[in-house]
Amino acid sequence: MDPVFYNKDGSLTRYALLCGYVQTKGNRQLYQEHTCYHVVVEVDGKFLRESTYSLTEARKAYRKLGKKSN
C-alpha cells in the first residue's frame, strides 16, 4: 500500500507532516517538529506563531490565523 500524503480536503496528512512536509497557503505554514505542531502566519511584516501538541488544534489555529492575515 502506498503512503497517503493528502486528505480529501487537500490538507496534508499526519504522516506527511511527520515526513517533513510543510502545508503552505499564502503566507500561512503548518508543520510538525518532533511532537509539536507549529502554525506560522505573517501579518504586516510580523509573524504570528502558535504551537500545540494536537493536530486538530493546529488545524483550527491554521484556519483562524489565516483569517487575520486577509
C-alpha positions in Angstrom: 0.0 0.0 0.0 1.4 3.4 -1.0 1.6 6.1 1.7 -1.1 8.8 1.6 0.1 12.4 1.8 -3.2 14.3 1.3 -6.6 14.2 2.9 -9.8 14.6 0.8 -9.9 18.3 1.5 -6.3 18.8 0.2 -4.6 19.2 3.5 -1.5 17.2 4.4 -2.0 14.0 6.5 -0.3 13.4 9.8 2.0 11.0 8.0 3.1 13.7 5.5 3.8 16.2 8.3 5.8 13.5 10.1 7.9 13.1 6.9 8.7 16.8 7.0 6.2 18.2 4.5 5.0 21.8 5.2 1.4 22.8 4.5 1.5 26.3 2.9 -1.2 28.5 1.7 -0.4 32.2 1.0 1.6 33.4 4.0 0.5 30.5 6.3 2.5 27.5 7.3 1.7 24.4 9.3 4.5 21.9 10.1 5.5 19.4 12.7 8.7 19.4 14.7 9.2 16.4 17.0 5.9 16.0 18.8 4.7 19.6 18.4 2.7 21.2 15.5 3.6 24.8 14.6 1.5 27.4 12.8 3.2 30.5 11.5 1.5 33.4 9.7 3.0 36.7 8.5 0.8 39.7 9.0 2.0 43.2 8.2 5.6 42.1 8.5 5.1 40.4 11.9 5.0 36.7 12.5 2.1 35.2 14.5 3.0 31.8 15.9 1.0 29.2 17.7 2.2 25.7 18.8 0.2 22.7 20.1 0.6 19.0 20.6 -2.7 18.3 18.9 -3.1 18.3 15.1 -6.8 19.1 15.4 -5.9 22.3 17.4 -3.1 23.2 15.0 -5.5 23.0 12.0 -8.0 25.2 13.9 -5.2 27.7 14.5 -4.2 27.5 10.9 -7.7 28.5 9.8 -8.1 31.1 12.5 -4.7 32.8 11.9 -5.3 32.7 8.2 -8.4 34.9 8.6 -6.3 37.5 10.4 -3.9 37.7 7.5 -6.6 38.6 5.0 
